[in-house]
Amino acid sequence: MAKKNKILFVHQNFPGQYKHISKELIDIGYEVHTLSITKFIDKSMTNHHYQLAGNSTKNINKWAVEFESKMIRAGSAANKAMEMKKNGFFPDLIIGHPGWGETFFFKEIWPEAKLLTYAEFYYKTKNSDIDFDPKLIQDDLGIDFESFYSYTKFKLTARNSPFLSTYAVSDYLMSPTNYQKNLLPASLRDNVEVIHDGIDTDILKPNNNATFEFNGKTLTKDSKIVTYISRSLDPYRGFHIFMKALPGILKNNPEAYILIAGNQKTNGYGSPPPEGKTFKDLFYKTIEGKIDSSRVKFLGSVSYNEFINLVQITSVHIYLTYPFVLSWSVLEAMSCGAVVIGSNTDPVTEVIENKKNGLIIDFFDHDDLVKNVTNVLSDKAKYIDIGVEARKTILEKYDLRKVCLPAQLNLIKRALK
């Protein structure tokens, strides 16, 4: 019998990005192992867990705080890896996310193993997320922007250092989008394969029979529905811009219902709101008394099935983002045939072409957001083809089973040669 190749997935919260590919590898006969800090258990694979060994040092140099945290995890994961090696485990391929430092020492432990690293986000300090919205920092959060920027660019440069070390010893790198690949230093880009994690288009598909209960009223696809969905209601995903547009959207569209999904208490990405406040407090409270709030529903965090229902029933879905990681949610909305209004930032324009498979506006132009939402709601039939093209884009470029898993498998097979 031929020897099975051993593949080790490393991710503190496994499965993370590896949910589908790990299962696929098992189905075609690979021996799959996982290493995580969470107690992930799946009997179809061999699960290993590590424990943190050590604590952060008090009063450490401020630029070293995150590096030390990653080295604590790196050492803790390495301790478990050496135990695995002592017990006879030698992986042929290690697939890992470097975000927490876990694979930092693995090439020293298993030098013969190939290392495939997920390059999710390399932090830039110019023309990037941190200098994209100085007005928010200065005016809304009350922080001197120059001081914020001077500190943050050093902090992020320090944050990149363990990533660079891991990228440098990796045999292969994989990024989900060209935007994320191009954040990396030019010297590394030739070693990067752009392969998205994949969208399950069999589940995420249009449903003309979708309904939603709104304060005792059943909404259908014939209703006028605007959706905004984010893990947290934070400025990185344009929540403040959407709130500025909300009064105009409601005024121009008296039959419209606004459905907002996302955790209202967490701060999300970037700088936090003033102490004791949430971003909802900061941006919604200022308009709440000036709008018909009976047509606005904050849903909080929703289940995945509830999310699918939202993007199936929506008339227009709003997705604004800083230059940052592209949310899966916008691709999933497109897979369901949603008409998406997206921001003119690089992560979005890589996927959406204005007036073809979505609508593109300036991130900061809340008046244009009002105008575009009103245009769609005023003549939904006119925009049906945009929703059709949106799904076509996902099927052709991001489909889990027909595009992304085959590409990931091809890369893994090449790595194992």
ROGULUM-279101 format. One line per 3 residues: number of its first residue (from 1); their letters; for each residue y, x, z of N, C-alpha, C. Coordinates in steps of 0.02 Angstrom, whole numbers, m for minus. Layout:
// residues N
NUM	A	Y X Z Y X Z Y X Z; ... .
//
This chain:
// residues 417
1	MAK	m60 42 0 0 0 0 63 44 0; 111 27 m42 173 65 m46 212 59 19; 243 113 37 284 115 99 347 73 89 .
4	KNK	361 31 138 422 m10 135 483 33 153; 536 25 114 599 57 133 627 25 195; 652 66 241 682 41 303 758 40 296 .
7	ILF	787 m17 310 859 m25 306 886 m46 374; 937 m10 398 967 m25 463 1038 m52 451; 1050 m113 474 1117 m141 473 1150 m129 541 .
10	VHQ	1214 m107 539 1250 m93 601 1315 m132 601; 1321 m177 649 1382 m219 655 1382 m246 726; 1436 m237 762 1437 m256 832 1419 m330 842 .
13	NFP	1441 m372 795 1427 m444 800 1383 m466 742; 1329 m429 730 1285 m446 675 1265 m520 678; 1264 m557 621 1261 m531 553 1328 m517 519 .
16	GQY	1384 m547 541 1448 m533 509 1444 m543 433; 1465 m492 396 1464 m495 323 1393 m491 294; 1343 m478 336 1277 m462 311 1226 m520 317 .
19	KHI	1251 m579 330 1207 m636 340 1160 m648 282; 1186 m648 222 1146 m665 164 1106 m606 137; 1137 m548 133 1102 m491 103 1044 m468 147 .
22	SKE	1050 m473 213 995 m453 256 934 m498 245; 946 m562 238 891 m610 225 860 m596 156; 902 m583 107 878 m570 40 832 m508 39 .
25	LID	851 m457 74 811 m396 76 743 m407 108; 742 m448 160 678 m466 191 634 m503 142; 664 m551 106 626 m592 59 593 m551 3 .
28	IGY	625 m495 m16 596 m456 m70 557 m395 m45; 546 m392 21 498 m345 47 523 m282 82; 586 m279 98 612 m221 136 601 m232 210 .
31	EVH	596 m177 247 592 m180 320 662 m175 348; 686 m229 378 756 m234 399 762 m229 474; 807 m185 496 823 m177 567 897 m190 576 .
34	TLS	917 m212 636 987 m223 651 1005 m187 717; 1068 m166 721 1093 m137 783 1160 m169 798; 1165 m200 856 1226 m235 875 1234 m232 950 .
37	ITK	1295 m250 973 1306 m255 1045 1291 m326 1069; 1301 m374 1025 1283 m443 1042 1207 m449 1038; 1180 m494 1077 1107 m501 1081 1080 m544 1023 .
40	FID	1091 m519 963 1067 m554 904 991 m550 901; 959 m607 889 886 m610 884 866 m648 822; 827 m617 780 798 m650 721 729 m618 711 .
43	KSM	677 m657 719 609 m630 719 587 m605 650; 626 m621 598 608 m596 531 628 m523 522; 667 m496 569 688 m427 566 683 m396 636 .
46	TNH	689 m331 641 684 m298 706 755 m287 733; 769 m315 790 836 m314 818 842 m264 875; 890 m219 870 905 m170 921 974 m184 949 .
49	HYQ	983 m170 1013 1048 m183 1045 1069 m122 1086; 1133 m109 1087 1158 m53 1128 1205 m80 1181; 1214 m41 1233 1259 m59 1287 1315 m7 1291 .
52	LAG	1375 m31 1309 1431 15 1314 1421 64 1372; 1433 127 1358 1427 178 1409 1495 213 1416; 1531 196 1469 1597 227 1479 1653 176 1478 .
55	NST	1709 196 1504 1769 153 1507 1829 190 1480; 1879 153 1460 1940 183 1435 1976 221 1491; 2008 275 1472 2043 318 1519 2113 290 1533 .
58	KNI	2132 288 1596 2199 265 1614 2251 317 1593; 2308 292 1572 2366 334 1555 2351 385 1499; 2305 367 1454 2290 410 1398 2348 409 1348 .
61	NKW	2354 461 1308 2405 463 1255 2402 398 1214; 2460 368 1202 2461 302 1171 2431 301 1101; 2433 358 1065 2404 359 998 2328 367 1001 .
64	AVE	2302 385 1059 2230 398 1066 2192 339 1095; 2227 286 1114 2194 229 1148 2139 200 1104; 2156 182 1042 2106 150 999 2052 200 979 .
67	FES	2071 263 968 2020 313 950 1969 321 1006; 1993 323 1068 1947 329 1124 1901 269 1128; 1929 210 1117 1888 149 1119 1832 152 1067 .
70	KMI	1849 176 1008 1798 181 955 1747 235 971; 1769 290 1003 1723 343 1021 1675 321 1077; 1698 277 1120 1653 250 1171 1598 210 1137 .
73	RAG	1617 169 1089 1567 131 1052 1523 177 1009; 1555 227 978 1516 274 937 1463 309 980; 1483 332 1039 1435 365 1083 1381 318 1108 .
76	SAA	1401 257 1123 1352 208 1148 1301 190 1095; 1325 179 1033 1280 164 978 1236 225 962; 1265 284 966 1227 345 953 1171 355 1004 .
79	NKA	1184 338 1068 1132 343 1119 1072 300 1100; 1086 239 1078 1032 194 1057 997 221 995; 1036 247 948 1007 274 886 960 332 901 .
82	MEM	980 376 947 937 433 964 873 410 998; 879 356 1037 819 327 1068 773 299 1014; 802 265 964 763 238 908 729 295 870 .
85	KKN	765 350 858 737 407 822 679 438 863; 688 444 928 636 473 971 572 431 968; 582 365 957 525 319 953 497 313 882 .
88	GFF	521 357 838 491 361 771 526 322 717; 587 297 729 622 258 678 667 304 636; 655 304 570 695 342 523 715 297 466 .
91	PDL	776 272 466 797 227 411 807 265 346; 794 231 290 809 259 225 881 246 206; 908 191 231 977 171 215 1008 139 276 .
94	IIG	1069 160 292 1108 129 345 1166 93 312; 1174 29 328 1228 m11 301 1271 m33 361; 1335 m14 362 1374 m28 421 1447 m42 409 .
97	HPG	1476 m75 457 1548 m88 459 1578 m38 508; 1628 2 486 1655 55 530 1708 32 579; 1723 m33 580 1781 m58 616 1781 m43 691 .
100	WGE	1723 m32 720 1720 m21 793 1693 49 809; 1679 89 759 1659 158 770 1585 170 775; 1544 119 768 1473 125 785 1434 175 743 .
103	TFF	1451 181 679 1412 226 635 1441 297 633; 1490 311 674 1528 373 671 1483 435 673; 1430 434 715 1387 493 724 1319 486 687 .
106	FKE	1310 433 651 1242 419 626 1218 469 574; 1263 499 535 1242 550 487 1218 614 523; 1239 623 585 1214 680 625 1146 665 654 .
109	IWP	1131 602 664 1067 582 693 1013 575 639; 1032 544 584 986 535 528 1018 564 465; 1021 630 458 1056 661 401 1025 645 333 .
112	EAK	961 628 332 928 614 269 940 542 245; 963 499 290 974 429 272 1038 423 231; 1038 378 183 1099 362 146 1141 314 189 .
115	LLT	1207 321 182 1253 279 221 1297 239 173; 1292 173 178 1334 127 138 1382 93 186; 1446 107 178 1497 83 225 1540 29 194 .
118	YAE	1554 m22 233 1595 m78 212 1669 m60 225; 1706 m50 172 1777 m31 179 1820 m94 175; 1830 m124 233 1864 m189 235 1940 m183 231 .
121	FYY	1969 m139 272 2042 m136 272 2066 m68 297; 2098 m31 252 2130 32 269 2204 17 276; 2232 35 333 2301 14 348 2352 58 312 .
124	KTK	2394 26 273 2451 59 243 2512 48 287; 2562 91 279 2622 85 321 2685 70 280; 2679 69 214 2735 51 171 2713 m2 122 .
127	NSD	2758 m50 108 2741 m105 63 2675 m137 84; 2672 m154 148 2609 m177 178 2624 m236 225; 2574 m254 263 2582 m310 309 2635 m296 363 .
130	IDF	2642 m233 384 2687 m221 441 2761 m220 423; 2777 m209 359 2848 m211 340 2863 m268 292; 2817 m316 289 2824 m372 242 2874 m424 264 .
133	DPK	2878 m435 330 2917 m492 356 2962 m469 414; 3010 m425 401 3052 m400 456 3093 m454 490; 3110 m507 453 3149 m562 482 3111 m596 539 .
136	LIQ	3047 m605 530 3006 m635 584 3009 m592 647; 2999 m527 638 2999 m481 694 3067 m482 730; 3119 m476 691 3186 m469 718 3213 m535 746 .
139	DDL	3210 m588 707 3243 m650 726 3200 m697 767; 3137 m705 746 3094 m754 780 3060 m726 843; 3041 m663 840 3007 m634 897 3053 m593 942 .
142	GID	3114 m582 918 3164 m548 959 3149 m475 972; 3117 m442 923 3099 m372 930 3140 m332 879; 3168 m276 901 3204 m234 854 3156 m208 802 .
145	FES	3169 m224 738 3121 m208 686 3111 m133 678; 3164 m94 680 3157 m22 670 3113 9 724; 3122 m14 786 3079 12 840 3007 m9 830 .
148	FYS	2998 m73 812 2931 m99 799 2897 m59 744; 2933 m48 689 2904 m15 631 2888 58 646; 2933 92 680 2921 163 696 2858 171 739 .
151	YTK	2850 126 788 2790 129 831 2727 110 793; 2731 55 755 2671 27 724 2643 71 670; 2686 104 631 2659 147 578 2621 207 607 .
154	FKL	2642 233 664 2604 286 696 2538 259 724; 2542 200 755 2483 169 784 2429 158 731; 2449 133 672 2401 117 620 2375 181 586 .
157	TAR	2416 232 582 2392 296 555 2338 324 601; 2348 318 666 2297 339 714 2235 295 708; 2245 231 697 2188 185 690 2145 202 630 .
160	NSP	2176 226 577 2139 243 516 2094 304 524; 2109 348 573 2075 413 575 1999 407 582; 1970 365 625 1897 361 626 1868 329 563 .
163	FLS	1906 284 531 1883 256 468 1875 312 416; 1926 355 412 1925 409 362 1865 455 373; 1850 470 436 1793 513 450 1728 482 426 .
166	TYA	1721 417 437 1661 383 416 1658 377 340; 1715 360 309 1717 355 236 1697 422 204; 1720 476 234 1710 542 205 1636 561 202 .
169	VSD	1597 539 251 1525 558 253 1481 503 223; 1511 448 201 1471 394 172 1450 412 101; 1389 393 85 1364 404 17 1393 352 m31 .
172	YLM	1404 292 m5 1432 237 m45 1480 197 m2; 1532 171 m34 1579 126 m1 1580 60 m40; 1590 6 m4 1593 m60 m36 1652 m99 m8 .
175	SPT	1694 m126 m52 1750 m169 m32 1741 m237 m65; 1763 m291 m32 1754 m358 m61 1802 m375 m117; 1860 m341 m120 1909 m357 m172 1941 m292 m197 .
178	NYQ	1969 m295 m257 2005 m237 m284 2066 m221 m241; 2098 m272 m215 2156 m260 m171 2136 m215 m112; 2079 m231 m80 2057 m192 m23 2035 m121 m43 .
181	KNL	2003 m116 m101 1986 m50 m126 2048 m7 m136; 2100 m36 m165 2159 3 m183 2203 21 m123; 2186 m5 m65 2221 17 m4 2198 87 17 .
184	LPA	2137 105 m3 2109 170 17 2146 227 m17; 2145 286 14 2173 345 m20 2140 355 m88; 2179 377 m137 2155 384 m206 2092 428 m210 .
187	SLR	2087 477 m166 2031 524 m167 1964 490 m151; 1966 431 m121 1905 396 m102 1885 340 m150; 1932 318 m191 1920 256 m229 1864 260 m279 .
190	DNV	1851 319 m307 1797 325 m357 1729 311 m327; 1724 314 m261 1660 302 m227 1653 231 m202; 1699 187 m223 1699 118 m197 1674 69 m250 .
193	EVI	1626 29 m230 1603 m27 m271 1638 m90 m246; 1667 m129 m291 1698 m192 m272 1648 m248 m281; 1623 m273 m225 1574 m328 m225 1592 m374 m168 .
196	HDG	1606 m436 m184 1623 m484 m131 1560 m505 m93; 1570 m529 m32 1514 m552 9 1480 m613 m22; 1518 m653 m59 1488 m709 m95 1505 m776 m66 .
199	IDT	1513 m825 m110 1528 m894 m91 1468 m937 m110; 1443 m975 m63 1385 m1018 m75 1407 m1081 m111; 1407 m1078 m177 1432 m1134 m217 1386 m1194 m218 .
202	DIL	1325 m1186 m193 1280 m1244 m188 1301 m1290 m131; 1331 m1261 m79 1356 m1300 m23 1430 m1317 m32; 1467 m1268 m55 1539 m1277 m64 1552 m1301 m135 .
205	KPN	1551 m1366 m143 1559 m1397 m209 1599 m1461 m202; 1626 m1486 m257 1666 m1548 m254 1625 m1607 m229; 1659 m1652 m195 1626 m1713 m170 1677 m1770 m175 .
208	NNA	1671 m1810 m226 1718 m1865 m237 1711 m1921 m187; 1657 m1918 m147 1646 m1970 m96 1668 m1948 m26; 1701 m1891 m22 1723 m1865 44 1773 m1914 76 .
211	TFE	1767 m1921 142 1814 m1962 180 1836 m1925 243; 1891 m1947 272 1916 m1917 334 1950 m1971 375; 1932 m1974 439 1961 m2024 483 2026 m1997 513 .
214	FNG	2081 m2033 500 2146 m2011 523 2178 m2067 564; 2176 m2061 630 2206 m2110 675 2186 m2181 657; 2121 m2192 647 2095 m2258 633 2096 m2278 560 .
217	KTL	2124 m2236 517 2127 m2249 445 2078 m2203 409; 2040 m2230 362 1993 m2189 323 2027 m2163 261; 2036 m2097 258 2065 m2065 199 2009 m2050 149 .
220	TKD	2025 m2054 85 1977 m2040 32 2009 m1992 m18; 1973 m1978 m72 2001 m1935 m125 2061 m1967 m159; 2069 m2033 m151 2127 m2066 m180 2190 m2058 m137 .
223	SKI	2180 m2037 m75 2237 m2027 m29 2275 m1964 m49; 2335 m1958 m23 2375 m1898 m34 2370 m1854 29; 2333 m1799 22 2316 m1758 79 2335 m1686 67 .
226	VTY	2371 m1657 115 2390 m1586 113 2353 m1551 169; 2319 m1496 153 2282 m1459 204 2310 m1388 211; 2309 m1366 274 2325 m1297 291 2272 m1276 341 .
229	ISR	2236 m1220 327 2180 m1200 368 2185 m1125 381; 2181 m1106 445 2182 m1035 463 2144 m1028 529; 2114 m970 540 2078 m960 604 2125 m971 662 .
232	SLD	2185 m942 657 2238 m954 705 2300 m975 667; 2345 m1009 699 2406 m1032 666 2458 m977 673; 2454 m926 630 2495 m867 640 2535 m849 577 .
235	PYR	2587 m809 585 2630 m792 527 2594 m753 472; 2543 m713 489 2508 m676 437 2481 m724 384; 2465 m785 404 2441 m835 356 2495 m887 342 .
238	GFH	2558 m868 351 2614 m908 329 2626 m973 367; 2603 m976 429 2613 m1038 467 2687 m1055 475; 2728 m1004 487 2800 m1016 497 2833 m1042 433 .
241	IFM	2810 m1018 376 2838 m1041 313 2817 m1114 300; 2754 m1129 314 2730 m1197 306 2769 m1245 352; 2783 m1224 413 2821 m1267 458 2892 m1280 432 .
244	KAL	2922 m1230 400 2988 m1240 371 2986 m1289 313; 2929 m1291 278 2922 m1336 221 2901 m1406 242; 2872 m1413 301 2842 m1477 321 2891 m1536 320 .
247	PGI	2952 m1530 346 2997 m1588 342 3010 m1612 271; 3019 m1565 225 3031 m1584 155 2970 m1615 123; 2910 m1589 139 2849 m1618 112 2841 m1691 135 .
250	LKN	2852 m1703 199 2846 m1771 225 2899 m1817 197; 2960 m1792 191 3015 m1834 165 3003 m1853 92; 2982 m1806 51 2972 m1819 m20 2909 m1858 m35 .
253	NPE	2863 m1858 13 2797 m1889 1 2779 m1935 59; 2808 m1995 61 2800 m2040 119 2728 m2065 129; 2686 m2056 79 2616 m2077 85 2569 m2018 101 .
256	AYI	2597 m1960 110 2556 m1900 121 2535 m1893 194; 2475 m1865 202 2448 m1848 268 2438 m1772 270; 2456 m1743 327 2452 m1670 334 2397 m1653 385 .
259	LIA	2347 m1616 363 2291 m1597 406 2294 m1521 416; 2301 m1500 479 2309 m1430 496 2251 m1409 541; 2210 m1362 518 2153 m1338 557 2164 m1266 577 .
262	GNQ	2149 m1251 640 2156 m1183 665 2168 m1183 740; 2147 m1131 772 2155 m1125 845 2229 m1119 862; 2253 m1166 902 2325 m1169 918 2345 m1122 975 .
265	KTN	2295 m1094 1010 2310 m1054 1069 2304 m979 1057; 2264 m959 1007 2258 m887 994 2315 m863 949; 2332 m799 954 2390 m772 919 2375 m748 849 .
268	GYG	2311 m738 832 2294 m715 765 2314 m642 754; 2332 m627 693 2349 m559 673 2422 m543 688; 2437 m479 694 2507 m457 700 2534 m464 770 .
271	SPP	2600 m460 775 2634 m463 840 2627 m533 871; 2618 m536 936 2610 m601 969 2677 m637 977; 2676 m702 991 2738 m739 1005 2766 m718 1073 .
274	PEG	2827 m739 1089 2854 m724 1155 2807 m748 1210; 2808 m714 1265 2762 m729 1320 2768 m802 1342; 2710 m833 1351 2708 m903 1373 2713 m953 1317 .
277	KTF	2719 m930 1255 2724 m975 1198 2669 m961 1148; 2655 m1012 1107 2611 m1003 1050 2653 m1007 987; 2624 m989 930 2661 m995 867 2674 m1069 850 .
280	KDL	2630 m1112 874 2643 m1184 864 2705 m1204 904; 2710 m1180 965 2770 m1194 1005 2832 m1169 969; 2827 m1109 942 2885 m1076 913 2910 m1110 850 .
283	FYK	2863 m1135 809 2883 m1159 743 2875 m1235 733; 2828 m1266 768 2820 m1339 759 2865 m1377 806; 2874 m1353 866 2914 m1390 915 2986 m1400 891 .
286	TIE	3010 m1353 851 3079 m1357 827 3090 m1412 776; 3036 m1435 744 3042 m1487 693 3009 m1553 713; 2971 m1552 767 2930 m1610 785 2970 m1674 792 .
289	GKI	3029 m1668 822 3070 m1728 832 3107 m1750 770; 3103 m1711 716 3140 m1727 655 3095 m1754 599; 3031 m1761 613 2984 m1781 561 2943 m1841 584 .
292	DSS	2908 m1871 537 2860 m1924 554 2795 m1891 575; 2791 m1873 639 2732 m1836 663 2669 m1878 664; 2674 m1943 653 2614 m1985 650 2572 m1969 589 .
295	RVK	2601 m1935 540 2564 m1917 479 2542 m1843 480; 2550 m1812 537 2530 m1742 545 2476 m1738 598; 2421 m1706 582 2366 m1701 630 2345 m1628 638 .
298	FLG	2353 m1601 699 2327 m1535 715 2256 m1543 740; 2209 m1515 704 2138 m1526 717 2107 m1475 764; 2144 m1421 778 2115 m1367 817 2062 m1331 775 .
301	SVS	2019 m1294 809 1963 m1261 773 1913 m1314 751; 1888 m1308 691 1841 m1357 664 1774 m1324 649; 1722 m1365 647 1656 m1339 629 1655 m1324 554 .
304	YNE	1604 m1288 532 1601 m1270 461 1593 m1332 418; 1553 m1380 440 1545 m1442 401 1611 m1481 397; 1649 m1480 452 1714 m1513 451 1762 m1477 404 .
307	FIN	1758 m1411 404 1800 m1372 358 1784 m1391 286; 1719 m1393 269 1700 m1410 201 1727 m1478 182; 1722 m1526 228 1748 m1593 214 1823 m1591 199 .
310	LVQ	1859 m1550 236 1932 m1546 226 1949 m1520 156; 1914 m1466 135 1931 m1438 70 1902 m1478 12; 1856 m1523 28 1831 m1568 m25 1877 m1627 m35 .
313	ITS	1909 m1650 18 1950 m1711 13 2023 m1696 m2; 2044 m1634 6 2116 m1618 0 2143 m1632 m70; 2206 m1652 m72 2241 m1658 m136 2274 m1592 m155 .
316	VHI	2297 m1556 m104 2327 m1491 m116 2318 m1449 m53; 2292 m1388 m63 2277 m1343 m8 2326 m1285 m9; 2357 m1271 48 2408 m1218 53 2377 m1155 82 .
319	YLT	2385 m1100 45 2360 m1036 70 2413 m982 58; 2445 m963 112 2495 m910 111 2470 m852 153; 2481 m791 129 2460 m734 169 2504 m674 156 .
322	YPF	2513 m634 208 2542 m568 201 2495 m526 156; 2516 m466 136 2469 m421 103 2417 m398 155; 2361 m433 155 2310 m423 207 2244 m446 179 .
325	VLS	2192 m445 220 2126 m466 199 2129 m539 173; 2099 m550 114 2096 m617 86 2047 m659 127; 2068 m718 148 2024 m762 187 1970 m791 142 .
328	WSV	1909 m795 169 1856 m829 132 1876 m902 119; 1915 m931 164 1930 m1003 159 1962 m1023 93; 2005 m978 65 2038 m997 2 1988 m998 m55 .
331	LEA	1940 m952 m55 1888 m951 m106 1842 m1011 m97; 1829 m1029 m36 1785 m1086 m22 1820 m1151 m43; 1886 m1156 m32 1923 m1214 m55 1922 m1219 m131 .
334	MSC	1931 m1162 m165 1928 m1162 m238 1858 m1183 m263; 1807 m1161 m228 1738 m1179 m247 1728 m1254 m243; 1765 m1287 m198 1761 m1360 m191 1808 m1397 m239 .
337	GAV	1840 m1359 m283 1884 m1389 m333 1953 m1406 m308; 1974 m1376 m252 2040 m1391 m225 2095 m1360 m268; 2151 m1396 m271 2211 m1368 m302 2246 m1327 m248 .
340	VIG	2249 m1262 m258 2276 m1216 m207 2346 m1194 m227; 2392 m1198 m180 2457 m1167 m187 2455 m1103 m145; 2458 m1046 m179 2451 m982 m145 2514 m940 m151 .
343	SNT	2519 m889 m108 2577 m846 m107 2570 m791 m160; 2627 m765 m182 2627 m713 m233 2617 m644 m202; 2565 m638 m161 2546 m575 m131 2482 m550 m164 .
346	DPV	2472 m485 m165 2418 m455 m204 2349 m483 m190; 2330 m495 m127 2263 m523 m116 2252 m589 m153; 2305 m630 m156 2299 m696 m187 2302 m692 m263 .
349	TEV	2348 m654 m289 2356 m652 m362 2299 m615 m397; 2258 m579 m359 2196 m552 m388 2148 m608 m408; 2153 m664 m372 2106 m719 m383 2138 m777 m422 .
352	IEN	2201 m792 m405 2234 m852 m433 2285 m832 m485; 2278 m863 m544 2327 m855 m598 2369 m919 m600; 2435 m911 m595 2479 m968 m589 2470 m1018 m646 .
355	KKN	2462 m1081 m627 2456 m1138 m672 2391 m1138 m713; 2345 m1093 m696 2279 m1094 m728 2226 m1118 m679; 2216 m1080 m625 2166 m1100 m575 2197 m1109 m506 .
358	GLI	2263 m1117 m505 2301 m1128 m443 2375 m1122 m458; 2415 m1128 m406 2487 m1123 m413 2511 m1066 m368; 2557 m1025 m393 2582 m968 m356 2657 m976 m341 .
361	IDF	2675 m964 m279 2746 m967 m259 2764 m904 m220; 2828 m891 m214 2851 m838 m170 2833 m856 m98; 2803 m808 m62 2781 m820 6 2836 m852 49 .
364	FDH	2897 m828 43 2951 m849 87 2989 m911 63; 2975 m935 3 3015 m989 m27 2987 m1057 m7; 3006 m1080 52 2980 m1144 77 3004 m1203 36 .
367	DDL	3063 m1196 5 3087 m1250 m39 3042 m1257 m100; 3020 m1201 m128 2975 m1204 m185 2907 m1230 m165; 2887 m1217 m104 2824 m1246 m78 2830 m1321 m76 .
370	VKN	2886 m1347 m50 2898 m1419 m50 2894 m1447 m121; 2927 m1414 m167 2929 m1437 m236 2859 m1440 m267; 2820 m1388 m257 2753 m1386 m287 2706 m1437 m256 .
373	VTN	2709 m1444 m190 2668 m1495 m157 2686 m1565 m184; 2751 m1578 m189 2774 m1643 m214 2752 m1654 m286; 2756 m1603 m327 2733 m1610 m397 2660 m1630 m401 .
376	VLS	2618 m1598 m361 2546 m1613 m362 2533 m1683 m337; 2564 m1701 m280 2551 m1767 m251 2579 m1823 m295; 2631 m1809 m333 2662 m1860 m375 2620 m1877 m436 .
379	DKA	2578 m1829 m457 2537 m1840 m517 2472 m1799 m511; 2428 m1822 m466 2368 m1784 m452 2324 m1773 m513; 2323 m1824 m558 2281 m1819 m617 2301 m1760 m661 .
382	KYI	2365 m1745 m662 2391 m1690 m703 2362 m1623 m682; 2341 m1617 m619 2320 m1553 m592 2244 m1548 m584; 2208 m1598 m608 2135 m1597 m602 2105 m1535 m634 .
385	DIG	2131 m1518 m692 2103 m1460 m729 2111 m1395 m690; 2164 m1390 m650 2174 m1330 m610 2118 m1324 m558; 2100 m1380 m527 2044 m1380 m480 1978 m1363 m513 .
388	VEA	1968 m1387 m575 1908 m1371 m613 1905 m1296 m627; 1962 m1268 m648 1965 m1197 m663 1956 m1155 m599; 1979 m1181 m543 1970 m1145 m480 1896 m1137 m465 .
391	RKT	1858 m1191 m471 1786 m1186 m459 1753 m1140 m510; 1775 m1144 m572 1747 m1102 m624 1756 m1028 m607; 1815 m1011 m580 1828 m942 m559 1778 m918 m507 .
394	ILE	1765 m961 m459 1718 m942 m405 1648 m936 m433; 1627 m982 m476 1560 m978 m506 1551 m915 m546; 1603 m895 m582 1597 m837 m627 1603 m770 m591 .
397	KYD	1642 m767 m537 1658 m702 m506 1634 m694 m434; 1623 m749 m399 1610 m744 m327 1548 m782 m304; 1510 m808 m351 1451 m847 m332 1401 m804 m294 .
400	LRK	1379 m829 m237 1335 m790 m192 1271 m768 m227; 1235 m816 m256 1167 m801 m281 1166 m773 m352; 1215 m791 m392 1213 m769 m461 1255 m707 m475 .
403	VCL	1303 m692 m431 1348 m635 m443 1344 m584 m387; 1358 m605 m326 1369 m557 m271 1305 m527 m243; 1255 m569 m228 1192 m541 m203 1159 m495 m254 .
406	PAQ	1155 m513 m318 1127 m466 m367 1164 m400 m370; 1231 m401 m365 1270 m340 m366 1257 m298 m304; 1252 m330 m246 1238 m294 m184 1168 m263 m187 .
409	LNL	1120 m300 m212 1052 m275 m218 1048 m216 m266; 1085 m220 m320 1086 m165 m368 1113 m101 m336; 1166 m108 m296 1194 m50 m261 1145 m21 m211 .
412	IKR	1111 m65 m173 1063 m43 m124 1004 m6 m157; 981 m31 m213 926 1 m249 946 70 m274; 1007 76 m298 1033 141 m321 1037 190 m262 .
415	ALK	1059 164 m204 1065 206 m145 997 232 m122; 945 193 m134 879 211 m109 840 256 m158; 867 267 m217 831 309 m266 828 382 m242 .
//
